[in-house]
Amino acid sequence: MSDTHSVRAYSMGAMILHWLIAALILTQLAVGFLMSRVDSVPDTLRFAMFQWHKTFGVAVLTLTIARIAWRLFHTPPAHAPMSRAEATAASIVHVLFYALMLIVPLTGWLLVSASSTGIPTFLFLSQSLVWPHIFVPTSIRATVETVSDYAHIILAYGFGLLLVLHVAGALKHSLIDKMPSFSRMLPLGWLTRMPSSAIGALVSVVLALCFIGGGLAISQTGAPTAVNAANLGPTSAAPSGWVIDKAKSKLAYSINFSGTPTAGTIGTWDATVDFDPDNLAAAKASISIAAASVDFDNPFVKPNISGDDGLQTAAHPLVEVVLDRFERAGAAYIGHGNVLIRGATVPVSVAFDMKRDETGRAIATGSAELDRLVLGLGLQNDAKGEWLDKLIRVSFTLEASPSGPTS
Ligand code: HEM
């Protein structure tokens, strides 16, 4: 163990890829642990951590493809002088590293692809960078999800262990054997570097770009189409005590996503209201909503709104609310009735107050709370309310002028 002069450093490309991948893996281990095991991480942050974890994981996979291509074109420098057993151990650790650099991100990717929580993967949290999910047949989804989850967790922490061994080996060579070790992977030392080849660099970059670009392109072709607002047609001809001024009225909702209140919009709706505060027994209100005009300001949930796990707009184009029992609640009112959604009827209560100006015009503001699980919404994607809260808060402001007998 004497000749340090024959020891050579890795090629520049190998060094760059080594440190980039190492930094990402350490970040992945820390972020993965925090988001999965630390309860005190706020929900608002946890969701973003999952998305960054997926982004960095895809980056590890991409850079590993580049690293393997680089390796095919560049022979690594020979081991620094060491015993045969140590050289064998070092080689085994390196092969295991390559295997885990591929398998750990792949199991993570498989896990999110098979997950019952069908949350899309947006690289860098950008809606225009959709990463595709691997196709997993429905019949084996649950099994694939469980197996890949276990594999990801065990192999990821195994990766951490291997890193410790790897660094311990490097420290032993440097500090005990007094052999160049870290300097073989640093561009600063006096060691002669292995040469870099232009063709190797080109192939590595092209393969990495093909992988990441190909993935993003596949998603573009399968991207969900925008939800079209349906036209409810002319204002309902049903007799109404009030003519709703739709330009000044608003119907909306909000649901907490990952702890953050997120707005939902209702584009096309119509309402007929017969409401006389002095004759509550005869009061009645109904609202029809074009299901396809319902939107939600969250790119992860939005693609599911109209489909099977959402409002099923193709089969059920209208969501209807009918309130036919009213009572006073102090200076305000509560209307009771039903909401007809996806062909099922669910009871609902709406609290509101109503003010009138000197011209007789009325402004009613109110709200209602609905449990999306009771409505059957999002059961496939998030039945536990892990990311998307169960509570839907509907709010409205209706401005109306009296018409006919009620004034
Ligand atoms: C080198 C790359 C990666 C490393 C080192 C890594 C590491 C980890 C770690 C340490 C955990 C925490 C496990 C636990 O304590 O439960 C974790 C969880 C997770 N990772 Fe990764 N990961 C990588 C890549 C990926 C990729 C590419 C994806 C998806 C595209 C992904 C998706 C996930 C998910 C969804 C979880 C949560 C698992 C659960 O809730 O049970 N990971 N990862």
Residues whose N, C-alpha, C, O or C-beta is under 5 A from the ligand:
A	BS01	HEM	I25 Q28 L29 G32 F33 S36 R37 H53 K54 G57 V58 V60 V104 P105 G108 W109 V112 D149 I153 A156
